[in-house]
Structures are given as C-alpha cells and as structure tokens.
Amino acid sequence: MNETNETNIHAKTITHKTWDPVTGRFDHSFTFAFQTKAEYLEFRRCWKASYATLSQAIRGLKLLVKVTMRQREHAGKQQSELHVRKAEATVELLMLAAAKLEAGRQYAAAKAITK
C-alpha cells in the first residue's frame, strides 16, 4: 500500500479577515496555494471533505439543540457553538467561490501566455 505524506493544500490557504464599517460585517479574502490544475483539483477534494465534516457537525448540533430545548433545558452553549460552526461554513463557501475565480484567472493567464 502506497502511503504519501502530502500536506493538505486546503489547509495552506491563507484567510484574510477585515472589518468593513460601511456594511458592518467582516470581509474575507483568500491567498491560495494552488498553481496548477492538479493542485486546484486537490484543493477542491480537500475542501469537499472539510465542508462535509463541518456540515455533519452542524446537523448534529442542530439536533442536540432541538432535543435539549424540548426537554426544557438550557441550550445556550450548544447554540453558541452552532453559531460558530455556521460562520465557519459561510467562510468555507466564500473560499470555494474565490477559489473558482482564482482558478479561472490562472487558466486565462496560462492560456494567454501560450497564444
């Protein structure tokens, strides 16, 4: 069995978070580590796995909050954790959209060089 020690290209992505006082929320921008189509596809594979794990955690927390509230118990800790996870999912979706744009930009630049 071949075992590789490749680093997760998704984890190498740098996220920049800046406050926008006009909209009253944070803006996110990303610096991606991929430079080739193969690296981009690896990024997408890692992103998909990461997002699936995050999505599963959100579903579990929602169910836990629901059950806790039905038992008329305090679910504040679970609700705050759910809020944090949802914010992480939003950033992950923004990252995916930005990665698609970056991959398109890299493709167009490479195509222009070959002409």
C-alpha positions in Angstrom: 0.0 0.0 0.0 1.4 3.4 -1.0 1.4 6.0 1.7 2.1 9.6 0.9 2.9 12.4 3.3 1.3 15.2 1.2 0.2 18.3 3.0 -3.3 19.4 2.8 -3.4 22.2 0.2 -6.8 23.3 1.6 -5.1 24.0 4.9 -2.4 26.0 3.2 -4.9 28.6 2.1 -4.5 31.9 4.0 -7.7 33.7 5.0 -7.6 37.5 5.4 -10.4 38.9 7.6 -11.1 42.7 7.6 -13.8 44.7 9.2 -16.0 46.8 6.8 -17.6 49.6 8.8 -19.9 50.6 6.0 -21.6 47.2 5.8 -21.0 46.4 9.5 -19.5 43.0 8.9 -16.2 41.2 8.1 -15.0 40.8 4.6 -12.9 37.7 3.7 -10.2 37.4 1.1 -8.0 34.4 0.5 -4.5 33.6 -0.7 -4.5 30.2 -2.4 -1.6 27.7 -2.5 -2.6 26.0 -5.8 -0.8 26.9 -9.0 -1.8 24.1 -11.4 -5.0 22.3 -12.3 -3.9 19.2 -10.4 -3.3 21.3 -7.3 -6.7 23.0 -7.7 -8.5 19.7 -8.0 -6.7 18.5 -4.9 -7.8 21.7 -3.1 -11.4 21.0 -4.2 -11.2 17.4 -2.9 -9.8 18.6 0.5 -12.4 21.4 0.6 -15.2 19.0 -0.1 -14.1 16.7 2.7 -13.7 19.6 5.1 -17.1 21.0 4.3 -18.8 17.6 4.6 -17.3 17.2 8.1 -18.4 20.7 9.1 -21.9 20.2 7.7 -22.2 17.0 9.6 -21.2 18.8 12.8 -23.8 21.5 12.2 -26.5 18.9 11.7 -25.5 17.2 14.9 -25.5 20.4 16.8 -28.9 21.4 15.5 -30.4 18.1 16.6 -28.7 18.5 20.0 -30.2 22.0 20.4 -33.6 20.7 19.4 -33.6 17.8 21.8 -32.2 19.9 24.6 -34.9 22.6 24.1 -37.6 20.0 24.0 -36.5 18.8 27.4 -36.9 22.4 28.6 -33.2 22.6 29.4 -30.7 25.4 28.7 -29.0 25.0 25.3 -27.0 28.2 25.2 -23.6 26.6 24.9 -24.8 24.4 22.0 -26.4 27.3 20.3 -23.3 29.4 20.5 -21.2 26.5 19.2 -23.8 26.1 16.3 -23.4 29.8 15.5 -19.6 29.5 15.3 -19.9 26.4 13.1 -22.4 28.2 10.8 -20.0 31.2 10.5 -17.2 28.7 9.6 -19.4 27.2 6.9 -20.1 30.6 5.4 -16.4 31.3 5.2 -15.8 27.9 3.6 -18.4 28.7 0.9 -16.8 32.1 0.3 -13.5 30.4 0.0 -14.9 28.0 -2.6 -16.3 30.8 -4.7 -13.0 32.7 -4.5 -11.1 29.5 -5.5 -13.2 29.1 -8.6 -12.5 32.7 -9.6 -8.8 32.3 -8.9 -8.6 29.0 -10.9 -10.4 30.7 -13.8 -7.9 33.6 -13.6 -4.9 31.3 -13.6 -6.3 29.4 -16.5 -6.9 32.6 -18.5 -3.4 33.8 -17.7 -1.9 30.5 -18.8 -3.9 30.4 -22.0 -2.9 34.0 -22.8 0.8 33.1 -22.4 0.5 30.1 -24.7 -1.0 32.2 -27.5 
